[in-house]
Amino acid sequence: MAAAHGKALVHRDFKPDNVLVGADGRVRVADFGLVRIGAGDSDELTASMALPSNPTLTQTGAFMGTLGYMAPEQLDGSRVDHRSDQFAFGVSRTRVRALATAAHDRFAGLGQGYEAKRDDAAAWLEAHP
């Protein structure tokens, strides 16, 4: 996400479903279908990035994204920037941690394979606060 923000891109739909982990262990953000270029007032894509069949994929004030992960300013149609993606990341991290905790409480003691995966997930979350 930092790489995208460094190029003035705002994802606008960050959620766990859009996070991929490669075979090399690197985490990658996917699905930039709602990306916004820069932090200006216009949501319209530049002509060089627009698809020929739909030159303006987004419009100012349009309600786009996944409801449960949207920052307040995105919900009310206000201007979004990298902080909106950071909000979505925080919501995602909280939900993943809550689900991991609930799964641990429900499935504790089901075997070493489960315990190892849970411990790996917990270690990753601790290493990436």
C-alpha positions, 0 to 999 in steps of 0.5 A: 500500500505504501508503494501505491501511496508513494505514486499518489494512488488511493486504493479505495477498496482495501479489505482482506479479500484484496491481500495476496501472499506470494509463494515468496512470503511477500504481501501484495495488494490486489484489485485496484479497480477503484483506484483514485489518482492523486488527492484532488477533488476530481475522481475521474481517471486521466485519459491515459488510464481510462478504459475505452468503453468507459472513460469515466469509471468513477465520479465525484461523490459516487459511493464506491468501495466495500461498506464495512471497510470504508472510512467515514469521509468515504461513506459521506462522499467527501474527499479521500486520500491515503488516510482512507486506505489506512483506515480500511487497513486498520479495520481489516487488521482488527477483523482478522485478529478478531476472527483469529481469536474467535477461531482459537477459542472455538477450535483450541486443542484440535491438533498440532497443525491448527496450532502451528498455523494459528501461531504463525498468524499470531507471530505475523500480526505481532511483527506487523503492528 
